[in-house]
C-alpha cells in the first residue's frame, strides 16, 4: 500500500480475487406437499419453526414436513422448500366483508374481499370479524371568523385526525339530532382546524352556537383474524381511505401472515361493524396432482423440482413425496348430544322416523356405506345413498355422518311432532377429502430420473433417492430393492434403504411410529458432515436423530449383498442407535463409487468456475498462467490441510499444471489457456483429473 502525503485524488488498480472460495455444500432442496405455503416458489428456511410458520405442520397425506423436521434434527442448517399442487385446482379460501350503508338491506354490497394468503383447505378454518375503533374524538370550537356553513371546523384537539380521516359530526338541536359524515382534506396543527372535503351547508349542523358544540369522532375499525376459534391477528384503528396512514388494505397486506385484502367495490363506506364471517372455498389441489407438478413439465414450466434449478445455493436434492401412500384422517368417534323435548307425564310419547339421502358434494352422486349416527343408533346408507332412522323423539337431533375419504359432517335436524310420521331431510352433501394420488412405479422412476438429470446438467448438486413401497405400503424386500437400484446408473445420486419409523406427532399414543422415506434424514446427515468436517468426509456411520427404528432389518450377510450394488443400508445396532452404514453412489464407474468423491469434485468445479472469472479477457501470457496456478494451488492446499486429499506432502495430494505444455502456441493463438488440475481424494486411492479451458470469453471445466 503506497503512502500518500499530499491531499488529492489517487487511482489504484483493483486486483481481482486470486483464491477461489468454495460455495456451501450443506444446503438442501426439498419438494413436496404441505398444508399451506406459496405454490411452486422456493422458500429459504433456517429452522423447523420457520417451516411451521410458512408451510404449517404435519399432515397425514405427505412426508415433506417429516423430512424437513428430520433434516434440522440431524444437523441441517439451511434448506429450500417448494410446495407443490395442481395450480389449476388449488384455491384460496375467501370471504366478502360487507359494506356499511345508510339504508338497511338484506344483502349489502361487498366492500373488501379477504383471501387466505395461500391456497388450501387450511384457509377454510379462518374467520374475520370487524369492530368499531375511534382514533380521534373532539368537539368543535366556535370561531367567528369561520363561516357557519363552510368546510373549516375548529376543534379542541386534532389528535387522531389526519388527511383521509372520516369523521362523524353530531349535534343535538332541540329534539332532533343531526348527523353527518365527512372526509378530512387537511389538518392545520397550528390553528387546530380541520378542513372537510365538503362544506356543511344544508347539513343541519350549526357552527355558530357556542354553548352547543358539535361532537367530532373519527371513524375507524379493528379487524380480527380468527384461527381455530382464537384470535390469531389483530389490526386496530384501520381507515377506509387510501390516503390515510392506517389504510386498511395497506396495513393488513403488509403485516398479516394469514390473509390478504382487496377492494371489492368502489364505495365510500366503512365495513359493517360487529360483523364476523368464516372463509370458505379453499382447495388443496391434490386430487388432480400428477408427476409434472412435482418435477416440472416437458415444456419447461418451473414447477416443483424445476423451480429449484435456478437456486445456485442448493447442493442436495430430495423429493420425499414421490413415494407417498396417503391415508385419510381417522374418523372421529364422538357421541352427539341430542335434546329431547319434555312431554307431559302420563301422555304417550309419539315417535317418528327420519329419512334422508347422502350424496357427494361435487357430483351429487349417492354415497353407499355412509354411517349416520345420532349417538344412540347408527344406520348405513344403501345403494341409493338413502338411510332411515326409526323411533326418534320430537326435538333437535345432532347427526354425525361419516364415510372414509370424506370429511365428517355434523348435521342438526329438528323432528317436529306436528309434522308427518316420516320426515324426509332430502340430500345431505359430504365433501371429499382432497387427497393426492398414489404414484405408480413408472411415475416414481420418472421423477427420480428428473432429479438425476438436473444434477447431471448443473453438476453442482446431488440427489437422494428413496425406494418406493410395495402396493400394500410395506418396505421392499431384497429382490425388490435390488431391482429398483438396477434402474439407475449415475454418480450424482445415492439410494438409501430401508424406510424409517418415526414417532408421529399426529398420533403420539400410537403403538407403532409412522413410516417415512430416509431422504430427509440423510440430507441432514450430509449437511452436518459438511459443516463439522467437510464435503470430503463420507456421510456414513452417523447415528440418526428423529427416528425410532428401521422398517426392515438388514444383517451383515444382506448388507454384503446390497453394498456392492450401490445400495446404502441404514441399520439398527444394539446400544448404538440407528446408523447410516453406506456411502456409495449409484454409478458403475469405480472412479465415482463414493458419495464424498463425487460431491468433492462438484464443489471443486464450482469453486474454480466462480473463483477464476477474473481471468476472462486477461492477456494470455505467462503472468496469467502464473496467476491461475497460484489461485488454484491456494484452494487445493487449503483443502489438503483440512484432510480432503491423500498424501503427506502437497505433491502427493494434488498437482496444478498451467504452462507452455498445457497451452502450446496453437492453443494460445485461439485465445485459450488450459490448466490441468489433479487431486487424490481420500477415497479411492487414485487421481482424478480436471481440465480447465479458458477462452477469451468464458471458463470451461471438464473431468477426465
Secondary structure, DSSP 8 states (H G I E B T S, - for coil): -----S-S----------S-----S--EEEEE--SSS-BS--EEESSHHHHHHHH-S--TT-SHHHHHHHHHHTT---EEEEE---TTT-B--EEEEEB--SS--SS--EEEEEEESSSSGGGGGEEEEEEEE-S-EEEB---TTS-TTSSEEEBS--TT--TT-EEEEEEEETTEEEEEEEEEEEEETTTTEEEESS--TTSS--TT-SSS--EEEE-EEEEEEEETTEEEEEEEEEBS-TTSTTBHHHHHHHH-SSEEEEE-S-----B-TTEEEE-B--B---TT--HHHHH--TT----THHHHTT-TT--EEE-GGGG---------------EE----TTS---EEEEEEEEEETTT--B-TT-EEE-SS-EEE--TTSEEEEEEEESEEEEEEEE-TTB--EEEEEEE-TTS-SEEEEEEEEE-B--------HHHHHHHHHHHHHHHHHH-S-EEEEE----TTS----HHHHHHHHTT--BTTEEEEES-EEE--GGGTT-SS-EEE-THHHHHHHHHHHHHHT-TTS-S-S-B-SS--EESS---HHHHHHHHTTTEEEEEEETTTEEEE---B-B-S-GGG-BHHHHHHHHHHHHHHHHHTGGGTTS--SHHHHHHHHHHHHHHHHHHHHHT-B--SSHHHHEEEE-STTTS-HHHHHTT-EEEEEEE-BSSSSS-EEEEEEE-SS-EEEEE-
